[in-house]
Amino acid sequence: MKKTVYIARPIPSKVREYLDEHCHCIEWQGEGRITRDDMFELLSAADGLLTSGTRINAELLDQAPKLKIVSNISVGYNNFDLDEMRTRGVIGTNTPGVLDDTVADLIIGLMLSAARRMPELDQLVRKGLWKKGMDEEMFGVDVHHATLGIIGMGRIGEAVAQRARFGFNMDVLYSNRSHNVEAEQKFGARYCSMDELLAQSDYILVMTPLSKETEKMIGRAQFAKMKATAIFINASRGQIVDEAALIEALQTGTIQAAGLDVFEVEPVDADNPLLKLPNVVLMPHIGSATHATRSDMAMLAAKNMVAGLSGQVPQNVVKELRG
């Protein structure tokens, strides 16, 4: 008898066809967004949940007594209450690897856009404000041959380091829980302390997962240690940065600019001061958002799901929930 999977978000047709071969799939059929009560009703019969951000906590798990596996269509899994899932024996999986190059491309785009002030100057041209003799007012800074500091040298960090070193001849520094020998050998990355990275880097990229240890790890003290010409990039999780401290650093010239794909509150509030600052490039948490990559992520999540429900060990069980 096929196991029942609740699909909590739209997925490509080929992924749905794959799941239908192996599972009995259910999803919300009503109009508008599903209510929490309706979701709980669907989950009451589910052995598996395919999602990308549903909060997996005691309240939800109480309503899903048959649930064996939650498969996230994302690398991050801060929606998992790991203690509750561990206590109840619920497997949690994610989708690392398949999005690394796509996210790395966006990060390089944020670096270039912030350095060369692309969104700001695009608006200048569109508004008819481009006048002769104003070249110096539109100057940016170079990316090539600059120093990039990466906080968190995981897979995506490595993909960025590769582009930075071989595409732009950048020197790469990194701060990590442990040495990444492969990054050192392949890209000439140099391991250093956080303080050294902050002080020496022209571009500072945060790529750590969100945890109790990393929440607001970048705040006023860290921005104060950066160069006044530094450009700060965050494409990991918004809560890793003290957003009020970042806004202050941008407003006061403590740092030169920023490129952000993530924020403390998403979507961004309309009155967020970041929206009015010309020296920040803003993206709507869209790092992995290409058709090909999102399809690959959904398929990997589906394969994790099928493996877990068939008694196998899924390829991508999150490390805190591995047996």
Backbone hydrogen bonds, N-H to C=O, Kabsch-Sander energy under -0.5 kcal/mol:
donor,donor_aa,acceptor,acceptor_aa,energy
3,K,22,H,-0.5
5,V,24,H,-2.6
6,Y,48,G,-2.7
7,I,5,V,-0.6
7,I,26,I,-2.7
8,A,6,Y,-0.7
8,A,50,L,-2.9
15,V,12,P,-0.5
16,R,12,P,-2.1
17,E,13,S,-2.6
18,Y,14,K,-1.7
19,L,15,V,-2.4
20,D,16,R,-2.7
21,E,17,E,-1.4
22,H,18,Y,-0.8
22,H,19,L,-0.8
23,C,19,L,-3.0
24,H,3,K,-3.3
25,C,23,C,-0.7
26,I,5,V,-2.8
39,M,35,T,-2.3
40,F,36,R,-2.5
41,E,37,D,-1.9
42,L,38,D,-2.0
43,L,39,M,-2.4
44,S,40,F,-1.3
45,A,42,L,-1.1
46,A,43,L,-1.5
47,D,4,T,-2.8
48,G,4,T,-1.8
49,L,69,I,-2.0
50,L,6,Y,-2.6
51,T,49,L,-0.6
51,T,71,S,-2.2
56,I,54,T,-0.5
56,I,79,N,-2.8
57,N,55,R,-1.1
61,L,57,N,-2.8
62,D,58,A,-2.3
63,Q,59,E,-0.8
63,Q,60,L,-1.0
64,A,61,L,-1.0
67,L,64,A,-1.4
68,K,47,D,-3.3
69,I,47,D,-1.3
70,V,91,I,-2.7
71,S,49,L,-2.9
72,N,70,V,-0.7
72,N,93,T,-2.4
73,I,51,T,-2.6
74,S,72,N,-1.2
80,F,77,Y,-1.9
81,D,56,I,-2.2
82,L,80,F,-1.2
85,M,81,D,-2.4
86,R,82,L,-2.6
87,T,83,D,-2.5
88,R,84,E,-1.9
89,G,85,M,-0.6
89,G,86,R,-0.8
90,V,85,M,-2.6
91,I,68,K,-2.8
91,I,89,G,-0.5
93,T,70,V,-2.2
94,N,316,N,-1.8
95,T,74,S,-2.5
98,V,96,P,-1.2
100,D,97,G,-1.2
103,V,99,L,-2.5
104,A,100,D,-2.5
105,D,101,D,-2.2
106,L,102,T,-1.7
107,I,103,V,-2.3
108,I,104,A,-2.2
109,G,105,D,-2.1
110,L,106,L,-2.5
111,M,107,I,-2.4
112,L,108,I,-2.6
113,S,109,G,-2.7
114,A,110,L,-2.5
115,A,111,M,-2.5
116,R,112,L,-2.6
118,M,113,S,-1.8
121,L,117,R,-2.7
122,D,118,M,-2.4
123,Q,119,P,-1.9
124,L,120,E,-1.6
125,V,121,L,-2.2
126,R,122,D,-2.4
127,K,123,Q,-2.1
128,G,125,V,-1.6
129,L,124,L,-2.4
131,K,129,L,-0.7
134,M,131,K,-1.1
137,E,134,M,-0.7
138,M,134,M,-0.6
138,M,135,D,-1.9
139,F,136,E,-1.3
141,V,115,A,-2.0
145,H,168,F,-2.6
146,A,143,V,-1.7
148,L,146,A,-0.5
148,L,171,D,-3.1
149,G,203,Y,-3.4
150,I,148,L,-0.5
150,I,173,L,-2.5
151,I,149,G,-0.6
151,I,205,L,-3.3
152,G,150,I,-0.9
152,G,175,S,-2.3
154,G,152,G,-1.5
158,E,154,G,-2.4
159,A,155,R,-2.1
160,V,156,I,-2.3
161,A,157,G,-2.7
162,Q,158,E,-2.4
163,R,159,A,-1.6
164,A,160,V,-2.9
165,R,161,A,-2.8
166,F,162,Q,-2.3
167,G,163,R,-1.8
168,F,163,R,-0.7
168,F,164,A,-1.1
169,N,165,R,-0.7
170,M,164,A,-2.3
171,D,146,A,-2.0
173,L,148,L,-3.0
173,L,171,D,-0.5
174,Y,190,R,-2.2
175,S,150,I,-2.1
181,V,179,H,-0.8
184,E,180,N,-1.9
185,Q,181,V,-2.6
186,K,182,E,-2.9
187,F,183,A,-2.0
188,G,184,E,-1.0
189,A,183,A,-1.5
190,R,172,V,-2.4
191,Y,189,A,-0.5
192,C,174,Y,-2.2
197,L,193,S,-2.3
198,L,194,M,-2.7
199,A,195,D,-2.0
200,Q,196,E,-2.0
201,S,197,L,-1.9
202,D,147,T,-2.2
203,Y,147,T,-2.1
204,I,231,I,-2.4
205,L,149,G,-3.1
205,L,203,Y,-0.5
206,V,233,I,-2.3
207,M,151,I,-3.0
207,M,205,L,-0.6
215,E,211,S,-1.6
216,K,239,Q,-2.4
217,M,214,T,-2.0
217,M,240,I,-0.8
218,I,240,I,-2.0
219,G,217,M,-0.7
223,F,219,G,-2.5
224,A,220,R,-2.0
225,K,221,A,-0.7
225,K,222,Q,-0.7
226,M,222,Q,-0.5
226,M,223,F,-1.1
227,K,198,L,-0.6
227,K,201,S,-0.5
230,A,227,K,-1.5
231,I,202,D,-2.3
232,F,257,A,-2.3
233,I,204,I,-3.4
234,N,259,G,-2.1
235,A,206,V,-1.3
238,G,263,F,-0.6
240,I,237,R,-1.5
241,V,238,G,-1.6
242,D,218,I,-3.0
243,E,241,V,-1.2
246,L,242,D,-2.0
247,I,243,E,-2.6
248,E,244,A,-2.1
249,A,245,A,-2.3
250,L,246,L,-2.2
251,Q,247,I,-2.4
252,T,248,E,-2.3
253,G,249,A,-0.7
254,T,249,A,-1.3
255,I,249,A,-1.5
256,Q,230,A,-1.8
257,A,230,A,-1.4
258,A,279,N,-1.5
259,G,232,F,-2.6
260,L,281,V,-3.1
261,D,234,N,-2.4
262,V,234,N,-0.7
272,N,269,D,-1.8
275,L,272,N,-1.9
276,K,273,P,-1.6
277,L,274,L,-1.1
280,V,277,L,-0.8
281,V,258,A,-2.5
282,L,280,V,-0.5
283,M,260,L,-2.3
285,H,261,D,-0.8
285,H,283,M,-1.4
289,A,286,I,-1.7
290,T,288,S,-2.0
294,R,290,T,-2.6
295,S,291,H,-1.8
296,D,292,A,-2.2
297,M,293,T,-2.6
298,A,294,R,-2.2
299,M,295,S,-2.2
300,L,296,D,-2.3
301,A,297,M,-2.4
302,A,298,A,-2.2
303,K,299,M,-2.4
304,N,300,L,-2.4
305,M,301,A,-2.2
306,V,302,A,-2.7
307,A,303,K,-2.3
308,G,304,N,-2.3
309,L,305,M,-2.3
310,S,306,V,-1.3
311,G,308,G,-0.9
312,Q,307,A,-2.2
317,V,314,P,-0.8
318,V,92,G,-2.5
321,L,318,V,-2.2
322,R,319,K,-1.0
